[in-house]
Amino acid sequence: MEQGASSIQVLLQAAEYLDRREREAEHGYASLCPTHSLGPVNRGRRRPKAPRDSLRSMHSELEKHRRAQLRHCLEQLKQQMPLSTDCARYTTLSLLRRARLHIQKLEEQEQRARRLKDRLRSEQRSLRQRLEQLQGAGGEWERLRVDSLDSSGLSSERSDTDQGK
């Protein structure tokens, strides 16, 4: 019965390992093989050779998946970056360096735009205050404007009447 219990324990540990591997594969991490995390259950026993080969192939598949995911991310990065046409193929290192420089350039542009926006807001506030001051003195301003319009209208009427005579 003890052998059946240990088989169930091994199956449970394998299931935990597979669950962990699926979660970690989503994030691109390699997982520890279950023989390292078996603990006291498997101490002193030799590992069979067949599972070792399957673990190696499983690790190879995980590594292949991780590299494919990394290539996909690098391709996406390459598409989003302005790259020069002088080099048809970039190394990972050169691509990451170019991406870092591009990000720094974008951050500098954002800071300049933010400063310009702040300056324009300040200018807008001062212009609004000036407008309010002018509108506060609007009674005088409107009277002067109306007077100047009336006087120009009168002079044109006089010239019309003068022309008619």
matplotlib code that plots the C-alpha trace (Angstrom):
import matplotlib.pyplot as plt

x = [0.0, 3.0, 4.0, 0.5, 0.6, 4.0, 2.7, -0.2, 2.2, 4.4, 1.3, 0.1, 3.6, 3.7, 0.3, 1.5, 4.6, 2.5, 0.2, 3.2, 4.8, 1.7, 1.6, 5.2, 5.2, 2.7, 5.2, 8.2, 9.9, 11.6, 10.3, 12.2, 11.8, 9.7, 12.6, 14.2, 11.1, 10.0, 11.3, 11.4, 9.2, 11.9, 15.0, 17.5, 15.8, 17.3, 15.5, 14.4, 16.1, 13.0, 11.5, 14.9, 14.6, 11.0, 12.0, 14.8, 12.5, 9.9, 12.6, 13.6, 10.0, 9.7, 12.9, 11.9, 8.6, 10.4, 12.8, 9.9, 8.1, 11.2, 11.6, 8.0, 8.4, 11.6, 9.7, 7.0, 9.6, 11.3, 7.9, 7.3, 10.7, 11.9, 14.9, 17.4, 17.5, 21.3, 21.2, 18.8, 19.3, 19.8, 21.2, 19.1, 21.6, 21.6, 17.8, 17.5, 20.0, 18.1, 14.9, 16.4, 17.6, 14.2, 12.5, 14.8, 14.1, 10.4, 10.7, 12.6, 9.9, 7.2, 9.0, 9.4, 5.7, 4.7, 6.8, 5.2, 1.8, 2.4, 3.8, 0.7, -1.6, 0.1, -0.2, -3.9, -4.5, -2.8, -4.8, -8.0, -7.1, -6.4, -9.7, -11.5, -9.8, -10.8, -14.4, -14.5, -13.6, -16.1, -18.5, -16.0, -14.6, -18.0, -18.9, -15.7, -16.3, -19.9, -18.8, -16.2, -18.7, -21.3, -18.9, -17.7, -21.4, -22.2, -19.4, -20.4, -24.0, -22.8, -20.7, -23.7, -25.8, -23.1, -22.7, -26.5, -26.6]
y = [0.0, 2.3, 2.1, 3.1, 6.1, 7.2, 6.8, 9.1, 11.5, 11.5, 12.1, 15.0, 16.5, 16.1, 17.8, 20.7, 20.9, 21.0, 23.7, 25.8, 25.3, 26.5, 29.6, 30.3, 29.7, 32.5, 34.8, 33.3, 31.8, 28.4, 26.2, 23.8, 20.2, 18.3, 16.1, 19.1, 20.0, 16.4, 16.9, 14.0, 11.6, 10.7, 11.0, 8.1, 6.7, 6.8, 8.6, 6.4, 7.3, 7.5, 10.6, 12.3, 12.3, 13.4, 16.2, 17.3, 17.3, 19.2, 21.8, 22.0, 22.8, 25.4, 27.0, 26.9, 28.6, 31.2, 32.1, 32.3, 34.6, 36.7, 36.9, 38.0, 40.8, 41.9, 42.0, 44.1, 46.5, 46.7, 47.6, 50.4, 52.0, 54.3, 52.4, 53.6, 51.8, 51.5, 48.2, 45.4, 43.3, 44.4, 42.4, 42.2, 44.4, 47.1, 47.0, 47.4, 50.3, 52.0, 51.5, 53.1, 56.1, 56.5, 56.3, 59.0, 61.2, 60.8, 61.6, 64.8, 65.8, 65.2, 67.4, 70.2, 69.9, 70.0, 73.1, 74.8, 73.8, 75.3, 78.5, 78.8, 78.2, 81.0, 83.3, 82.4, 83.2, 86.6, 87.4, 86.5, 88.8, 91.5, 90.9, 91.0, 94.3, 95.7, 94.5, 96.0, 99.3, 98.4, 101.2, 103.8, 101.7, 101.1, 104.8, 105.8, 103.3, 104.4, 108.1, 107.4, 105.4, 108.2, 110.9, 109.0, 108.3, 112.0, 113.1, 110.6, 111.9, 115.5, 114.6, 113.0, 116.0, 118.3, 116.3, 116.4, 120.3]
z = [0.0, 0.7, -2.9, -4.1, -1.7, -3.0, -6.6, -5.8, -4.1, -7.3, -9.5, -7.3, -7.4, -11.2, -11.5, -9.3, -11.5, -14.7, -13.2, -12.2, -15.6, -17.4, -15.2, -15.6, -19.3, -19.6, -18.1, -19.8, -16.8, -16.7, -13.9, -11.6, -12.4, -9.9, -8.7, -7.1, -5.2, -4.1, -0.6, 1.9, -0.2, -2.7, -0.6, -1.0, -4.1, -7.5, -10.2, -13.2, -16.5, -18.6, -16.7, -17.0, -20.7, -20.6, -18.3, -20.6, -23.6, -21.5, -20.5, -24.2, -25.1, -22.4, -23.5, -27.2, -26.2, -24.1, -27.0, -29.4, -27.1, -26.7, -30.5, -30.9, -28.3, -30.1, -33.4, -31.8, -30.4, -33.8, -35.5, -33.0, -33.2, -35.9, -37.3, -39.8, -43.2, -43.1, -41.3, -42.4, -39.2, -35.7, -32.8, -29.6, -27.8, -30.5, -30.7, -27.0, -27.0, -29.7, -27.9, -24.7, -26.7, -28.4, -25.0, -23.6, -26.6, -26.2, -22.5, -23.3, -25.9, -23.3, -20.8, -23.4, -24.3, -20.7, -20.1, -23.2, -22.0, -18.6, -20.2, -22.4, -19.5, -17.6, -20.6, -21.0, -17.3, -17.7, -20.9, -19.1, -16.3, -18.7, -20.5, -17.2, -16.4, -19.7, -19.3, -15.8, -17.3, -20.1, -19.3, -20.3, -23.1, -24.6, -24.3, -26.1, -28.8, -29.3, -29.4, -32.0, -34.1, -33.8, -34.8, -37.8, -38.7, -38.4, -40.6, -43.3, -43.1, -43.5, -46.4, -48.1, -47.5, -48.6, -51.8, -52.4, -52.3]

ax = plt.figure().add_subplot(projection="3d")
ax.plot(x, y, z, "-o")
ax.set_aspect("equal")
plt.show()
